[in-house]
Amino acid sequence: MAGNAGKKIMAVFKKAKKPANTPPPKPVGGKKKLSVKTRFQLILLVLAAFAAGVIYLLNYTGIMPFQDILVRLGLSERPATRADLEVHFIDVGQGDCALIMSQGEVMLIDSGDRDESNTVERYLMKQGVKRINYLIATHPHADHIGEMAEIIGQFEVDNFIMPRFPAEYTPTTQVYENMLNMLSAKDMTVTPAEDSEFTLGFCKVQLYASGIKDSENLNDYSVIVRLVHGDNSFLFTGDCENTEEKDLLSRDLKLDAKVLKAGHHGSYTSSSAEFLDAVKPDYAVISCGRNNDYGHPHDATLRRLKKYADNIYLTPRDGNIVFISDGTGLSVECSKGKK
């Protein structure tokens, strides 16, 4: 009897024995171990919070303003502290006009279309302009030379520059005739554009004449102007289209610029990928009219520009666009819209 009872007890213990492959029970109140990925994310979060706190403290105490921190990190352009150079892209509707002023010297590139309101002349007078050292007509289309006669008649002009083009393509427009007549009346000499270099105040100016000799398209003769002021540079392209862009690229000219005045009012026929790759602009300016009949600027051009320029300004949206340079820093001011 006793032997049988012992066997039964041993049988019960055998049934209660834990299988070898059963995982051990989790300890009561134990902590779950974090994965390597989670721990890495937490470390990044802590570092980001610490960096944000340091930045806030530096800005709050005035040790280093927030703008300076962004500049140090390469996330923002340092604003200009002096107006050693001003570049004004004047809102003239469907046309072009740029005013450059440095150390009391003045250059005007194009004049917009004929304007009964004398927009450009009034703008120049508001800026205190009395003498224009260099007046440049990039090419003889009306939306670029419309106010030239009035400007030549009203202001002292030291040098007038325009491109050479075949005589058979000479414009017959009234604004072109008015410009020539006023030049004659003021006994002024026309300087044909050629590859050259001169100074304007604190700046170096490089002119590039078109290498195209026989084209019915006057845009192909656009005078290209490159302006350099220390670390800041500007490229003015008139109505330069793909044909002239290829010519410029073939000549191995210095074309890189921080600010690009996009050719031909943002048309898809300008600002080719190859040209933009040579210029590599951080800023782009498009001068055109609001709801113009040409659809400028074209979407294809904007897409190409956005691959390079983080900042794109449009005169119909932003009004007069003014870049201010001290040779290192650069600031932008708009009469309306984007800042």
JOBELHU-V119878 format. One record per helix or strand. SS is the DSSP state (@ for helix, = for strand). FROM is the first residue (numbers start at 1). TO is the last residue. Records with the same first field share a line. If there is no record, write none. Layout:
# JOBELHU-V119878
SS = FROM-TO, FROM-TO
This chain:
# JOBELHU-V119878
@ = 2-16, 36-61, 66-72, 119-126, 142-145, 148-154, 167-169, 174-185, 218-221, 242-250, 263-266, 273-279, 299-306, 315-318
= = 85-89, 98-102, 105-109, 131-137, 156-162, 190-192, 196-200, 203-208, 224-229, 232-236, 259-261, 283-286, 311-314, 321-325, 330-334
